Amino acid sequence: MSRDARPEGFSRRHRFSTRGAFGPVLRGSRKLRGRLAIMHVVPAPSQASRLGVALTRRLVPAALDRNRVKRLAREVFRRHAVKRSGLDCVIALRERFDAAQTPALRDEIRELFDQAARLR
């Protein structure tokens, strides 16, 4: 089975290929705001949506927590319908991350993806 055949996979076509490639998305005009996170959204050049996670050491000082947030965002994305809607999405945090916020952050990211899917 090829990687593209997995319905819940996170293949290379759903990622930004190079460092800084999601800069144009961050400069785009459409932003979906939540209490903990903000998601920048622009139409993708292809049919497949792409996901980027922009985290800074100032908001998420521990590498363990930065990796946890990235893993969480990828998990929600790969199971969500927005994956097939043709949008480029970049998620960034609005405030300092605390590990106790993980379930709330997961729910908020899911809600932001719901809003993005309704845009399409």
C-alpha positions in Angstrom: 0.0 0.0 0.0 1.5 3.4 -1.0 1.7 6.2 1.6 -0.9 8.3 -0.4 -3.4 5.5 0.0 -3.6 5.8 3.7 -6.7 7.9 4.5 -5.4 9.0 7.9 -1.7 9.4 6.9 0.4 12.5 6.9 2.3 12.1 3.6 4.8 14.5 2.2 2.2 16.2 0.0 0.5 17.4 3.2 3.7 19.1 4.5 5.5 22.2 3.7 8.7 21.0 1.9 11.3 23.5 3.0 12.2 25.6 6.0 10.3 28.9 5.9 8.0 27.7 3.1 4.9 28.7 5.0 6.0 32.4 5.2 3.5 33.5 2.6 0.7 31.8 4.6 1.7 33.7 7.7 1.6 37.0 5.7 -1.9 36.1 4.3 -5.0 38.0 5.4 -7.2 35.1 6.6 -6.7 34.2 10.3 -8.9 32.1 12.5 -8.4 33.0 16.2 -9.0 30.9 19.3 -8.1 31.5 22.9 -4.9 29.4 22.8 -4.0 29.3 19.1 -4.3 31.2 15.8 -4.5 29.5 12.4 -3.4 31.2 9.2 -5.3 29.9 6.2 -4.8 30.4 2.4 -6.0 28.4 -0.6 -3.4 25.7 -1.5 -1.9 25.5 -4.9 -2.9 21.9 -5.2 -5.9 19.8 -4.1 -4.1 18.5 -0.9 -4.1 20.7 2.2 -0.8 21.3 3.9 -0.1 21.9 7.5 2.6 23.9 9.2 3.2 24.5 12.9 5.1 27.7 13.9 6.3 27.6 17.5 8.8 29.8 19.3 11.0 29.1 22.3 9.5 32.1 23.9 6.1 30.6 24.0 7.1 26.9 24.3 10.5 26.8 26.0 10.9 23.0 26.4 11.7 21.0 23.2 9.6 18.2 24.7 6.5 20.5 24.7 7.2 21.9 21.3 7.3 18.4 19.9 4.1 17.5 21.8 2.3 20.5 20.3 3.5 19.6 16.8 2.5 15.9 17.2 -1.0 17.0 18.6 -1.6 19.3 15.6 -0.5 16.7 13.1 -2.8 14.1 14.7 -5.8 16.3 14.6 -5.0 17.4 11.0 -4.6 13.9 9.6 -8.0 12.7 10.9 -9.9 15.9 9.9 -11.8 16.6 6.7 -9.9 19.8 6.2 -7.0 17.6 5.0 -8.8 17.1 1.7 -10.2 20.7 1.3 -7.2 22.3 -0.5 -6.1 24.8 2.2 -2.7 25.7 3.5 -2.9 26.0 7.3 -0.3 27.2 9.7 -0.9 27.0 13.5 0.8 29.3 16.0 0.2 29.6 19.7 -1.1 32.9 21.2 0.2 32.4 24.7 2.8 30.5 26.7 2.0 26.7 26.6 1.4 24.7 29.7 1.2 20.9 29.5 -2.0 21.0 31.5 -3.6 22.8 28.5 -3.1 19.8 26.1 -6.7 18.6 26.0 -8.0 22.2 25.6 -5.5 22.9 22.9 -6.5 19.7 21.0 -10.2 20.7 21.1 -9.4 24.2 20.0 -7.2 23.1 17.1 -10.1 20.8 16.0 -12.5 23.7 16.2 -10.2 25.9 14.1 -10.0 23.1 11.5 -13.8 22.9 11.5 -14.0 26.7 10.8 -11.4 26.4 8.0 -13.4 23.5 6.4 -16.5 25.7 6.5 -14.6 28.5 4.6 -14.0 26.2 1.7 
